[in-house]
């Protein structure tokens, strides 16, 4: 299932962005995926146009790597 949120058109309100993110979070949860608050904040920055899509992808990867390292350190990773 694709959980991609495209960049909204200029003039999109905060309420519309919030609704789109809430829908994506609910859709992901239905598939057993949790989108945590820090991940939602990154999505929100992208949706507001505060960061470019390539920057979003770079930051998302950094966040995922950081979380994976923390999980492994805490004994929650796949190698635990």
C-alpha positions in Angstrom: 0.0 0.0 0.0 1.3 3.4 -1.0 1.2 6.0 1.9 2.6 8.8 -0.2 1.3 12.3 0.5 1.9 14.6 -2.5 2.7 18.2 -1.9 -0.5 20.2 -1.7 -1.2 23.2 -4.0 -0.2 26.7 -2.9 -2.7 28.2 -0.5 -3.6 24.9 1.2 -4.7 25.6 4.8 -3.1 24.1 7.9 -6.5 22.4 8.6 -6.3 20.7 5.2 -2.7 19.6 5.8 -3.8 18.3 9.2 -6.6 16.3 7.7 -4.4 14.8 5.0 -1.8 13.8 7.5 -4.5 12.3 9.8 -5.9 10.3 6.9 -2.4 9.0 6.0 -1.7 8.1 9.6 -5.1 6.3 9.9 -4.5 4.5 6.6 -1.0 3.4 7.7 -2.3 2.2 11.1 -4.8 0.1 9.3 -1.8 -1.7 7.7 -0.1 -2.0 11.1 2.3 0.9 10.5 2.8 3.6 13.1 3.7 7.1 12.0 5.2 8.7 15.1 4.9 12.4 16.0 8.4 13.3 14.9 7.7 11.6 11.5 4.4 13.5 11.2 6.3 16.7 11.9 8.7 16.0 9.1 5.7 15.3 6.8 4.1 18.5 7.9 7.3 20.5 7.0 7.2 19.0 3.6 3.5 19.7 3.1 4.0 23.4 4.2 6.7 23.7 1.5 9.4 24.4 4.1 11.6 21.7 2.7 12.0 20.3 -0.8 11.1 16.7 -1.7 14.8 15.6 -1.9 15.4 17.2 1.5 12.4 15.4 2.9 13.7 12.1 1.6 17.2 12.8 3.1 15.8 13.8 6.5 13.4 10.8 6.5 16.2 8.4 5.8 18.3 10.0 8.6 15.4 9.7 11.0 14.9 6.1 10.1 18.6 5.2 10.5 18.7 7.0 13.9 15.6 5.1 15.1 17.0 1.8 13.8 20.3 2.4 15.7 18.4 3.3 18.8 16.2 0.2 18.6 19.2 -2.0 18.0 21.0 -0.4 21.0 17.9 -0.9 23.2 17.6 -4.5 22.1 14.5 -4.0 20.0 16.2 -4.4 16.6 16.0 -7.5 14.3 19.4 -8.7 15.5 18.4 -8.6 19.2 
